[in-house]
Each structure stands twice: as structure tokens, then as C-alpha cells.
Amino acid sequence: MRKKELALQVIERLKKEYPDTGCSLDYDDAWKLLVSVRLAAQCTDARVNVVVQDLYREFPDVDALADADVEEIERIVKPCGLGHSKARDISACMKMLKEKYQGKVPEDFDALLELPGVGRKSANLVMGDVFGQPAIVTDTHCIRLANRIGLVDGIREPKKVEMALWKLIPPEESNDFCHRLVDHGRAVCTARTAPYCDRCCLNDICKKAGI
């Protein structure tokens, strides 16, 4: 089966399996998603969703967070791990939003990449979830499953996986497709245990089913 045909089959099957997919980070504003996705590095989304409640209670908007001492931010976000570097990036990012964009998150991929602590994964997540643009978020689930299923072959670098998937995934399907890979990676094609291939909806078309 050609990769393009495989991709379309994977999309349709995952749609049926996970019809109500979406981002598992809680947010009600674009800047909050930027904060949460930075905190989510090497941390569970569930923990981030708890920690940010305290952060926003103390610093409820971009201006407040931009004016906050890095040490104060670090004190709150420390449970997410890597507290100092995450607090430093969040502070610098909010300062740039305040000073350059009047507190608004820019609706431009390259502008997002210029924000401190924002890489391609974060920028794609914001473009897709906030602004409704085509986006491929190459997080660990996406990279692992794309290789396992056979959509890419032995590619581990996030940007290279992203570029390869752009050639296979229709733009209008891209954002939800990546969310469904996360759903599937958590529920069935797990990393910390052996994948549950016997109950996988991709079992008969997956390159490494049963391995």
C-alpha cells in the first residue's frame, strides 16, 4: 500500500474510533495555550491543567504575567518540572506579546516562532487549535505512531516528520489527525507498555502490528 493511501485509511479509521478529539490542555485564550504547551514539556497535560489554575489566579492576563518576577512564576510552575527554564521562557514570551503585539497572540506561524520558548510544535498547535489553520503537531505520540504505522520510515526529527506528513495528510484533516494520534497513543498504541495490537483499529494495515 502506498503511503498516501495508507494515510487516508488511517485518517478514516481514527475518525471513527475517536470522533470527539481535541486538545487535552485546558485554555480559553491563545496566550494561555502558549503557556500550557511550554509547561507540558516532559510533563503530563493533566498536571499542567492543575498547575495553571494557580498561575492564572495570581496572574490573570498577559500584562500581569509579563510584569511578574520570574521567581514568582517559577514558584508556581515548579511541579511541572524544569521550573526555572519554563518560567524564564513564559516571562519573556509574555513580555514580547505585551510590548510587540498589544497582548495578542499573532496569527502568523513565523511570528509565533519568534516568541521565546515557542518551537514548531507549539506554533502548529496554536495555528490549528486557536486559529483553525492546517497544522501538524509532531509531538512524541505523532512521531512514534507515524513511524510504527509506516507513514514515515525511521524519521525521528520532529521537523522532518512534519514535512513528510504534509505530503500525505490533507490540510483540512491535519489538526484533528494529530490529536487523534495522541488519543490512540494513550489508549492503544502505548509507549510504556506493549501496544494493544489485538484491539487496534489499524491492526491489519499497521507496518509493525504485533511487533
N, C-alpha and C positions, 0 to 999 in steps of 0.2 A: 504494500500500500504506500502510495506517495505521501510525503509529509503533509501536503496541503489537504489531501483527502482525509488523512488521519486527524488533522486539526479540526476539521469541520465535524467529524464524527464525535470527537472528544467534547467539543462545544455543545452539541445537541444532547449528548448523554448527561453531561454535568448540569445542563439546564433543567432536565427532568429530575435529577437527583437533588439539586439544591436550587429550587425556584426562587426562594426569598433571600438571596445572597446580599451581602453588603459589608461595609467596613465595620470591623469589630471594635474600633476606637470610638469612644463617645465624644461628640463635639457638636456645637451649634453655631460655630463661626469658623471661617477659614483659618484664622490665626491660631485657634485652639487645636486644629488638626495639625498644624505645623509643630506646635509644642508637643502634642501627644506622640507624633511619629518620631520625633527626636528622642523622647523618653523611652520609646518602645525598643530601641536598640538593645539587644541582649536582655530584654525584659518582656514579660507577658503583657499582652494587651489588657488583660483583666486587672493586673496590678496597676498599670498606668491609669486606667479608668477610675480607680480608687484614689490614687495619689493626686491627680489633677483637681479633684474636688476641693482639697485643702489649698492647692495653689491658687485656684480661681476665687476662692473665698477671700483670700488675702490680697490678691492682685487681679481684680475683675475685668481689666481691659488692657489693651496694648500699651497705653501710656503708663499705667500703673506698673506693669511688668518691666517696661523699658527703664523706668526710674528706680526700680528695686535694686538693692545691693545683691551682687552675685552670691554672696554668702547666705543671704536670706532665701534666695531661690534654691540654693544647694541644700539648705537645711530641710526644705520640704520635699525635694525630689530625690533625696538620698536613697530611699527604699527601692528606687528603680535601678540602682547601680550606676557606676561611673558618674557620680553626682557632680563632681567639680566640672568636668568637661561638658556635661549636658547643661548645667546651669550657665556656664560661660557662653555656650552657643545660643541658648534661649535668650539670654540677656542681650547679646549682640544682634540677634535676629530681630527682636522686638524694637531695639533702638533704630535699626535700619528701616523697619516698617514705619515707625513714628516719624523719623526725620526725612525719609525719601518718598514715602508713599501715603502720607497723612493717615497712618494707622490701618491702611487697607492692604490686603494681600494682592500682589499683582497677578493679573490673569494672563501671564506670559511665561512660557517654560524657561526661557533663558534668563529672565529676570528672577524667577524663583531660584535658579541655580546660583545666583549671585548672593543670595541670603546666607548668612553664616549657619553652618550645620545642616544645610539643605543639599542633598545629593539627588541623583536622577530618580531614585526610588521615591523619595519624599515628594519631589516635584511632580512626578507622574501621578501619585496618589491624589495630590491637591487638584491637578488638572482634571482628573477623571471624576473624583467624588464631589468636589466643590463646583467646578465649572462645567461639568458634563462633556468634557472633551475626550477624544480617544486617548487611552493611556494604558501602558503595560508596566505594571509594578513588579519588578523582578526581586521579590524577597526570597527568603530561603526556601519556602514552600514551592514557589514558582520555579526556581532553578532546579530543585531536586526532582520535582514531578515532571518537568519538561524533559529532563534527561531520562528519567525512568520510563516514561511513556514512549519516548522515541521521537519527540518533536525536535529535539536537538541532540547532538551526539558528543558527549564528553566535554561540553562547554560549561564552565563554572563561573566565568567572569560575568557579573550582572549586566553590564552594558552589551556584551556580545550576545548574551541570551536574549536581551530585549530586542536587539537589532534582528536576530534570527526569527523571533516570534512575530515581529512586524510584517515579515514576508508571508506568514502563514495565517494570522488571525485577522478577520475582517475588522476594520476600525470600530464599527458600531458594536462589536462584541467584546472588544479588548478589555474594557474596565471590569465588567462583570465576570469575564472569563478568569481574570487573575484572582478575583475574590473567591470564585468557586474552586480554584486550585488550592487556596488556603483552607476552605471548608473541607475539601477532600483530603488534604494533607493532615488535617487534625482528626478527622473522623475515621478514615480508612487507610490511606497510604501514609502511614505514620513513620516517623523517623526514629523514635526512641524504642519502639517495639518492631517486631516483624510486621510488614504490611498485611492487612486483612484481605488478601487477594481473592479468597473464596467468596467474599460478599462485595466485590468491587464491580461497579457498573462498566468498567473499562477492561475487565479481565481478558476478554478474547481479542482485544486489539492492542493491549499494552505490550511494549517491547520486552519488559522484564517481569511480566506477571509470573508469580510463583517462585521468583528467584530471591 
